[in-house]
Amino acid sequence: MVPAPPPAASFSPAEVQRRLAAGACWVRRGARLYDLTGFVRHHPGGEQLLRSRAGQDISADLDGPPHRHSDNARRWLEQFYVGELRGDLQGSLENVTLASVETQKTDPAIEPRFKEVDWDKDLVDWQKPLLWQVGHLGEKYDEWVHQPVTRPIRLFHSDLVEALSKTAWYCVPIIWVPLMLYLSWSYYRTLAQGNVRLFTSFTTEYSVAVPESVFPGLFVLGMFLWSLTEYLIHRFLFHMKPPSNSYYLITLHFVMHGQHHKAPFDGSRLVFPPVPASLVVAFFYMVLRLILPEAVGGTLFVGGLLGYIVYDMTHYYLHFGSPHKGSYLYRMKAHHVKHHFAHQKSGFGISTTLWDYFFHTLIPEEAHPKTQ
């Protein structure tokens, strides 16, 4: 991969073409050039869609169809700015068509926001841990946290605590799949003994036997209940709007979920770290043990645990995977990226949109005028 030049550089069409021939994915917006090589795998429309635009003016694509890109998406683009194209914009880059600057279709209302990201003038000091700074943003926090950036985030001063706050995606199946399999086998054997009965805390005369044949149903019910829990946590806890005058609630929101919206492609913060995950898992396990017989509550628990594993793996894939166009995961990836960049108050489902549909929080379909 050809190293990106410093900002404000200028390039001839031949220089741009050499980079394209080397495998880079540069696009332009008028005379402004952007290196999207590192972003192509994350693009919700798929890698091939971006690569097919390499060397071209994407001004019309930003306005659609199929949809108009959000203000956040346009600000995001500016983080990949590398310089200006010099020379005749009506010419060509060998087989790459270049349109005129006059053909741009931009929105004047948001044109002043199309600036290079100046990290030194941001509301926080990116050279220091962010967790202790964000609480001071007050009423500016909600807007700031929903303007995503491409750089990783450091939360804590302590290297140990910082390391514990990060997790590689493969840690999730390595840690939780063996536990899920062991508990599934254990609870199935308990049910197979035929000694498990419901409602024995209230009555022995009308208690109900629980045979091992209900194990698959309880397991699937656990997964189903997890999907609802996933939705409720994401909507009402992760997307609570902390009071602007509460330093501690803003800080809590940022460590729980705000940091993910600020840096959505920080690969070390896309799945739940094992230490806090263990506390949450233990909480749900104890609740189910208190209200249900051990084997029944445990079977629901392991179904929910598998649901959590699928959720975390799906979430990681929606950010870094390149699903086949038209597939279920392709639609979910587009759905989730819209949640990050344009519709933070809707589209809360990660592994499914079922509960968004049920609770009327689906991301609205964008009406776009037909092209002539």
N, C-alpha and C positions, 0 to 999 in steps of 0.2 A: 504494500500500500504506500503510495507517494505521500510524504509528510505534508500536512496542510501548511501553507505559507502564513506569515503574520497578517493580521487584519490591515485593511487599507492598502494592500498590495494591488497591483494591476496586472492583468494577464491578457495576452493576445489570444485570438482564437486558436492558433497553433499550439500554444502552451496548454490551453484547456483540453484540446484534443489529445495531447500526449498523456495527460492524466486519465482521460476517459479510456484510452487504449490500454493503460496499465491496470484497469479494473476499478478505478475510482468512480463514484457516482456524484458528479457535479451537476447542479442545475442552476438556472438563473431566474431572476425576477427583474426584468428590464436589464440594466447593466450590472446589477448586483449578483455576485456569484456565491453559491453555497455548496459546501462539501457535505453531502448526506451519506457518505460511505459507511459511517458508523451507525447510521440510523435505519438503514434499509430493512434490517431484520425486524425492527420494531414497528414499522409502518403498518397501521391497521388494514390498509388495502392490499398488503402483501408486498414482498420484496420485488417481484417482477414488475409490478405497476410502477414503482419508483425507478427501477433500472430502465424501463422503457422510455422514461422521460429524461434520461441522462443527456446533458448537453442542451436541453430545450428550455424555453421560457415557460414557467409554470404559473404565470399570472392568471390565466384563464382557468386553470385547474383549481386554484385556490377558491375561486368563486363558484365552481361547479359548472355543470352537474358531475357526479350524482348528488353532491351536497356542497354547501358553502362551508369552508373551513372556519373554525371559530377564531375569536381574537387571540385566545391562548395558543392555538396552533400557529398563528402567524407570528406571535412573539417568540414561540419556540423555534421557529425557522431562523430567526435572527441570531440565535446562538451558534448557528453553523456558518455564518457569514465569513468569507475568507478574503474578499476583495472585489475589485471592479473589472469588468470586461472592457478592454479598450479596442478601438478600431471600429469598423463598419458593422453595426448590428444587423444590417440587412444581408450580410454575407452568410457564409456557411462554414461550419467546422467539419469539413470533409463530409461525411454523410449525416451530419447532425444539423437539423434545421434550427435557425435562429430567427425569431420574430423581432419586429421593431419595438422600440421602447414605447412608441405611441400606441401599440396594441394592448398595453397593460389595461386590466380591468380591476382597479383597486377601489376600496371603499374610503372615501375622503374622511369619514367620521373616525376611522381608526388609523389612518395613514400616519399621524404624528407619533403613534406608538411603535412604529417599525424602526427601532433603533438597536444598535449593538448593545449587548448586555454589558453594563459597566459594574463589575463586581465591587469596585471600590466605593461606589455610590449607592449600593443597595441598603436596605433598611437594617441589615444585620452585617456583622463582620464575619466573613466566610473563613477567615484565618483562625477563628476561635470556635469552640463548641457552641452549637446553636441553641441547645435546650435551655440554657440559662438566659438567653437573649430574647426569645420570642415572646415571653410574657410581658415584656415592656412595649410591644408593638401596639397594644390596646386595640382601638377601633380599626387600625390598619391591618391587623393580623389576618382577618378572614379573606380580604382581597389578596394579600401577599402570599398566603399559603396555597391559594388556588391559581397561582401563576407559576407553572412548573419550570424547572431548570434541568439541565443535562448533567450536572455535576453531582458527585456523591456527597453525603452529609455526614459530618461528625457531630455526635450528640453530647458526649461526655468528656470530661478532662481525663479521667482515669483510663489508661489503656486497657486494663482488665475489664472494667465495666463496658467500655466501648466494644471490646471483642465479644462480650456476652450478648450485646444488643444486635449482633450481626449473625446471619445464618446462611450457609450454602443450601441450595434447594434440596440436594440429596440427603441432607441430615434428617429431613422429615420422614421419608420412608425407612431410612436405616434405624431410626429410633422407635417409630410408632408402629410400623408393620409387624415386627416380631411380637410386640405386646398385644396387638390386636389379634394375631393368629393364636397366641397362647391362651388368651382369655376366651376366645371363641371356642376352642377345643375344650377348655375347662368347664365352661358353662353348659356346653352341649352335653358333656358327660354327666353333669349334675342333673340336668333335665331328664336324661335317659334313665336315671335311677328311679324316677316316678314318685319322688317324695315332695315335689314342689307343689304348693297349693296357694292360690290367691285368696285374699280376704280373711286369712286365719287370725289376723289381729282383731277382727270384729266378731267373727262367728266361726265356729267349727262345723256346725250343722250344714251351713250353706256355702262353705268354701269350695273353690273350683280347682280341680287338678289341672296342672300345666304339663302336658306331655312333650316329648322332644320334638314332635312333629311341628310344633309352633315356632321352633327356633328360627327357620328362615323368615317367617312373617315378622317376628320380633326384631330380627336383624335389619330387615328392610325398613321397618317402622322407625328404627333408630336412625337410619340414614335420612329418612324423610324428615324426622324431627330436627336433625342437624341442619338440613337445608333451610328450615324455618328459623332456627336459631342464628344461622349465618346471616340471613336477611335482617333480622331484628337487631343484632349487634351492629351490623354495618350501618343501618339506617339511623337507629336511635342513640347509639353510643359513639361510634366512630364519626358520625356526621352531626353530632350535637354542635350547636354554635355557642362557644363559651362566651360569657359576658365580657365585654371589652374592658371592664374595670377589674377583672379577676386575673391577676398574674398566675396564680396556681392552676386555675382551670384551663387557661390558655396553654400553659406548659404541659398539663396532663393531656390535653387534646393533641398537642404536637407529638408527644412521645408515643401515643397510642396509634394515631393515624395521620395526623397532619404532615409529618415528615415524609410519608409515602406519597401524598399528593404533591408535595413540593419537589420531590425527586423520584418520579414514578419509575425511572429505569435504573435505579440503584439496585443492582442485582443482589446485594448482600442484605437487603431489607425487605424482600418481597414475601418471605415466609416467616411464620411465627417462631421466634427464638425458643429453644428447648426449655430454658429455665422458667420464663413466665408462662409458656405453654403448659408446663407440668403443673403449675398452680391452678390454671383454668381447668385442665383435664381432671385433676384431683377434686376440684369443687363439684363438677358435674357428676363425677363418680359417686361422691358422698351423698349428693342430693338423691340420686336414683336408689342408692342403697337404703336410705332412710324411709322412702315412701313405697318401695316394692321389695318382694322377696329377692334375695341376692342373685339367684340365677336369672330371674326375669329382668330385674334392673340392670344386671351385668350384660345381658344379651342386647338390651337396648343401647347400653353404653358402647359396646364394641361396634355396633352398627353405626352409631354416631361418630365413633373414632375413625372408622373407615371414611365416613362422609367428610370429616375434617381433613383427612389425608388427601382425598380427591379434591377438596376445595383448595388447599394450599398448592397442590401441584397444578391444578387448573389455573389458579391465579398467576403462578410463575409463567406458565406457558402463554397465557394471554398477553403478557408483557414481552416475552422474548421468543416465542415460537412464531413459525410461519405456516399457519394452517392452510390447507388447500381451499382455494376460492369456492364458495358455495357450501362448504361444510358447516356443521353445527359450531365447531370451534372458531371458524372464520367469522360467523355471525356474532358469537360471544366476544371475540376480540374487538370487533368494531363497536359493539355495545359498550364494552368496558372502557375503551379509549375515549368514546364520547362522554362517558361518566367523568373521566379525568379532565378532559379539556373543555367541555362545554356544559354538561348537565350534572353538576355535582349534587343537586338536590333530587335526583332521580336515578334510576338504573342501578339499584343497590345489589342485585343478584350477581354472583360471580360464577357459580357452577350451573345456575339455571335462572331463567327469567320468570319462572312460575309464580313466585311470590310478588314480583313487580306487577305482574298481570293481575293477581288477586287483590292487591292493595292499591292498584291504580297509580303505580309509580314507574310505569314503563317510560323510557325515553321517547318523546314524541317523534313521529315520522316527520322528516323535513320536506315540506312541499317545495319543489323547485320548478321554475318555468321551463317548459320544453324548449330545446334549442331549435332554431329554424334551420 
